[in-house]
């Protein structure tokens, strides 16, 4: 069976299974539009069918942080994501996207036949979200910008099964995701290139050398 890495998502077959088993409501969103607010009032699970979205929070001083990001096949919802009573957590459309929405109770309650497909989808959702959260914690836990970058690059490399990959985030969004100043991050990326640890152009990266971070 294919290894599931922290950035894994439903594949095409599993997406088809989700649609048939849960009969989600289909919604379309424009770039910048709020898809879902993760608060106690919200009891829906969403799956990105097309496009991309970000889970973001903005603190009282206006600092924006990207908590997670979602590509086609990724799932999100209050039950699967961290949230606080202080700062609102919003899922917003990064690009034009289509989202499948289904009530949480319908997801966790097996159908009458207790079909293997339904149980498998529940397991996959829980496992995937746990691993995505683990990835972010591991990246943010690194003390240096270099450590955060190389930890994240290594995770992406493993999930893509290639040392050359295109980042799923723009560089500005990457800075928000790893919680560092963008200018400082760009200087560190330049240093990594000069030291021939990576080769990068825009958001395409090749890891040349493994380093301990």
NORWO-V620771 format. One record per residue. N is the residue number from 1. RES is the residue in one letter. PSI is psi as a letter, one per 40 degrees, with the letter a starting at -180 (none if undefined). OMEGA is omega in radians with two decimals (* if undefined). NEAR is the number of other ideal C-beta (glycine too) atoms within 10 Angstrom. Layout:
N/RES/PSI/OMEGA/NEAR + N/RES/PSI/OMEGA/NEAR
This chain:
1/X/i/-3.10/3 + 2/X/h/3.14/7 + 3/X/h/3.10/8 + 4/X/h/3.08/13 + 5/X/i/-3.06/17 + 6/X/d/-3.11/19 + 7/X/e/-3.09/19 + 8/X/i/3.14/17 + 9/X/i/3.05/19 + 10/X/h/3.02/21 + 11/X/a/-3.04/12 + 12/X/d/-3.12/9 + 13/X/d/-3.14/9 + 14/X/d/3.07/17 + 15/X/d/3.10/18 + 16/X/d/3.10/12 + 17/X/d/3.11/18 + 18/X/d/-3.10/25 + 19/X/d/-3.09/15 + 20/X/d/-3.04/11 + 21/X/d/-3.02/19 + 22/X/e/3.13/19 + 23/X/g/-3.05/10 + 24/X/i/2.98/20 + 25/X/h/-3.09/12 + 26/X/h/3.11/10 + 27/X/i/3.09/15 + 28/X/i/-3.10/13 + 29/X/i/3.09/19 + 30/X/i/3.11/10 + 31/X/h/3.10/13 + 32/X/e/-3.11/10 + 33/X/i/3.10/13 + 34/X/h/3.13/13 + 35/X/d/-3.06/22 + 36/X/h/3.00/23 + 37/X/h/-3.08/14 + 38/X/g/3.10/23 + 39/X/a/-3.04/13 + 40/X/e/-3.13/8 + 41/X/e/-3.01/7 + 42/X/h/-3.12/17 + 43/X/f/-3.11/11 + 44/X/i/3.01/20 + 45/X/h/3.12/25 + 46/X/i/3.04/23 + 47/X/h/3.11/26 + 48/X/h/3.09/25 + 49/X/d/3.08/19 + 50/X/i/-3.12/12 + 51/X/a/-3.13/20 + 52/X/i/3.14/19 + 53/X/i/3.12/27 + 54/X/i/2.94/20 + 55/X/h/-3.01/23 + 56/X/i/2.98/22 + 57/X/i/3.11/18 + 58/X/h/-3.10/13 + 59/X/i/-3.07/10 + 60/X/d/-3.12/7 + 61/X/e/3.09/5 + 62/X/e/3.14/6 + 63/X/h/-3.14/11 + 64/X/h/3.07/11 + 65/X/h/3.03/16 + 66/X/h/-3.11/21 + 67/X/d/3.14/20 + 68/X/i/3.09/22 + 69/X/i/-2.99/24 + 70/X/h/3.09/25 + 71/X/i/3.13/15 + 72/X/h/-3.12/16 + 73/X/e/3.13/17 + 74/X/i/-3.10/20 + 75/X/i/3.10/23 + 76/X/i/3.13/24 + 77/X/i/-3.10/22 + 78/X/d/-3.09/20 + 79/X/e/-3.06/17 + 80/X/e/-3.01/19 + 81/X/i/3.08/18 + 82/X/i/3.05/14 + 83/X/i/-3.12/18 + 84/X/i/3.09/10 + 85/X/e/-3.02/7 + 86/X/c/-3.07/8 + 87/X/h/-3.14/14 + 88/X/i/3.07/14 + 89/X/h/-3.08/21 + 90/X/h/2.95/18 + 91/X/h/-3.10/26 + 92/X/i/-3.13/18 + 93/X/h/3.05/22 + 94/X/d/3.04/20 + 95/X/i/3.01/12 + 96/X/h/-3.08/14 + 97/X/i/3.06/23 + 98/X/h/-3.06/15 + 99/X/h/3.02/24 + 100/X/h/-3.12/19 + 101/X/h/3.13/16 + 102/X/i/3.14/19 + 103/X/i/-3.07/15 + 104/X/d/-3.13/15 + 105/X/d/3.14/9 + 106/X/d/-3.13/14 + 107/X/d/-3.02/22 + 108/X/e/3.12/13 + 109/X/h/-3.10/11 + 110/X/i/3.11/12 + 111/X/i/-3.04/12 + 112/X/d/-3.10/6 + 113/X/e/-3.09/8 + 114/X/f/-3.05/8 + 115/X/i/-3.12/14 + 116/X/d/-3.13/8 + 117/X/d/-3.13/16 + 118/X/d/-3.14/20 + 119/X/d/3.13/12 + 120/X/d/3.14/13 + 121/X/d/3.10/20 + 122/X/d/3.12/15 + 123/X/d/-3.10/10 + 124/X/d/3.13/19 + 125/X/d/-3.11/21 + 126/X/d/-3.11/14 + 127/X/d/-3.10/12 + 128/X/d/-3.11/21 + 129/X/d/3.11/19 + 130/X/d/-3.12/12 + 131/X/d/3.09/16 + 132/X/d/3.12/25 + 133/X/d/3.12/16 + 134/X/d/3.12/12 + 135/X/d/-3.08/19 + 136/X/d/3.11/21 + 137/X/d/-3.14/10 + 138/X/d/-3.14/16 + 139/X/d/-3.12/22 + 140/X/d/-3.14/15 + 141/X/e/3.10/10 + 142/X/h/-3.03/16 + 143/X/d/-3.06/8 + 144/X/i/3.07/11 + 145/X/d/3.11/21 + 146/X/d/3.14/18 + 147/X/d/3.12/17 + 148/X/d/-3.13/24 + 149/X/d/-3.06/24 + 150/X/d/3.07/23 + 151/X/d/-3.14/18 + 152/X/d/3.13/23 + 153/X/d/-3.13/23 + 154/X/d/3.11/17 + 155/X/d/3.13/19 + 156/X/d/3.14/21 + 157/X/d/-3.14/18 + 158/X/d/-3.12/15 + 159/X/d/3.11/19 + 160/X/e/-3.09/14 + 161/X/f/3.13/10 + 162/X/i/3.09/11 + 163/X/e/3.04/15 + 164/X/h/-3.06/11 + 165/X/i/3.05/18 + 166/X/h/-3.13/10 + 167/X/h/3.11/17 + 168/X/e/3.13/18 + 169/X/i/2.96/19 + 170/X/i/-3.12/12 + 171/X/d/3.08/14 + 172/X/d/3.12/12 + 173/X/d/3.11/20 + 174/X/d/3.11/21 + 175/X/d/3.10/20 + 176/X/d/-3.11/19 + 177/X/d/-3.13/23 + 178/X/e/3.03/21 + 179/X/f/3.07/14 + 180/X/i/3.07/17 + 181/X/h/-3.06/10 + 182/X/d/-3.13/13 + 183/X/d/3.12/9 + 184/X/d/3.11/11 + 185/X/d/3.14/19 + 186/X/d/3.08/14 + 187/X/d/-3.13/12 + 188/X/d/3.07/18 + 189/X/d/3.08/19 + 190/X/d/3.11/11 + 191/X/d/3.13/13 + 192/X/d/3.07/23 + 193/X/d/-3.11/15 + 194/X/d/3.14/8 + 195/X/e/3.11/12 + 196/X/f/3.01/9 + 197/X/d/3.03/17 + 198/X/i/2.91/19 + 199/X/h/-3.11/13 + 200/X/i/3.03/17 + 201/X/h/-3.02/8 + 202/X/b/-3.11/9 + 203/X/f/3.01/14 + 204/X/h/-3.03/11 + 205/X/i/2.97/23 + 206/X/h/3.08/14 + 207/X/h/-3.13/20 + 208/X/d/-3.02/13 + 209/X/h/3.08/10 + 210/X/h/3.12/11 + 211/X/i/3.08/13 + 212/X/h/3.14/5 + 213/X/none/*/17
